[in-house]
Amino acid sequence: MTRIPQELHDLLAGGHNVWVATVGADGGPNISIKGSGALLDDEHLSFADMFGRKTRENLQRDPRVAVGIHDPERKLAMQVKGHAELIDHGEVFDKVNEKLAAVSEQLHLPPMKYVVRITVDSVWDMGPGPHAGEELRPA
């Protein structure tokens, strides 16, 4: 497993909107925005699955995933490639559910169905500048 580089820690501090790309049954791409993208630990990202029927179906069939994160104010963008698993109970599920409880209640969101835990395989610089397209590695 690849540890997450500091640049990604900094970008995802406090959670973030992320764009999640999956592979459809026909081999075509699917992309969905998730408002709950966050670091789970030093080797995993996560997001809450509340609405993502197509994303969920795709990940159940093929766990390969790419995640895009963009911060326009800091002119930072990264892509994470990895493998996802759907978690519907246990410590990880409870941890994410607890973090989202206040926001979910305030926005009248449905209950979380799964936590999608992404094991990070690689991280890529997608921002403007001389390092665009380069793989970022942990220090």
DADA-V371348 format. One record per residue. N is the residue number from 0. PSI is psi in degrees with one decimal (* if undefined). Layout:
N|PSI / N|PSI
//
This chain:
0|146.7 / 1|129.6 / 2|151.0 / 3|128.1 / 4|156.8 / 5|-35.1 / 6|-37.1 / 7|-37.8 / 8|-48.4 / 9|-41.8 / 10|-38.2 / 11|3.7 / 12|124.3 / 13|2.9 / 14|166.2 / 15|157.5 / 16|137.2 / 17|151.7 / 18|124.3 / 19|121.4 / 20|131.3 / 21|172.3 / 22|124.2 / 23|170.3 / 24|-30.5 / 25|4.8 / 26|-5.4 / 27|159.1 / 28|153.2 / 29|136.7 / 30|142.2 / 31|138.6 / 32|138.4 / 33|127.8 / 34|2.6 / 35|23.6 / 36|133.5 / 37|161.4 / 38|136.1 / 39|-43.1 / 40|-164.6 / 41|-5.3 / 42|0.8 / 43|144.6 / 44|166.0 / 45|160.5 / 46|156.5 / 47|133.6 / 48|106.9 / 49|-38.7 / 50|-16.3 / 51|62.2 / 52|-49.3 / 53|-43.0 / 54|-46.0 / 55|-48.2 / 56|-43.6 / 57|-44.6 / 58|-30.7 / 59|-31.4 / 60|-37.9 / 61|109.0 / 62|-1.1 / 63|137.9 / 64|148.6 / 65|139.0 / 66|128.7 / 67|135.6 / 68|131.3 / 69|131.4 / 70|96.4 / 71|-31.0 / 72|-39.7 / 73|0.6 / 74|46.5 / 75|141.5 / 76|139.4 / 77|154.8 / 78|133.7 / 79|131.7 / 80|138.8 / 81|-162.2 / 82|136.9 / 83|151.0 / 84|145.1 / 85|126.9 / 86|124.6 / 87|7.6 / 88|167.4 / 89|-171.0 / 90|-46.8 / 91|-45.5 / 92|-48.3 / 93|-39.6 / 94|-48.2 / 95|-42.2 / 96|-40.3 / 97|-41.4 / 98|-34.5 / 99|-7.5 / 100|-50.2 / 101|-44.1 / 102|-43.7 / 103|-42.6 / 104|-44.0 / 105|-39.7 / 106|1.5 / 107|46.2 / 108|154.5 / 109|164.8 / 110|150.4 / 111|134.3 / 112|-43.8 / 113|156.9 / 114|131.0 / 115|113.8 / 116|123.9 / 117|119.1 / 118|120.2 / 119|123.4 / 120|-38.3 / 121|157.9 / 122|134.5 / 123|138.3 / 124|120.4 / 125|10.4 / 126|169.3 / 127|152.2 / 128|-177.6 / 129|-14.8 / 130|7.8 / 131|132.5 / 132|-4.3 / 133|147.1 / 134|134.6 / 135|132.7 / 136|148.2 / 137|149.8 / 138|*
//
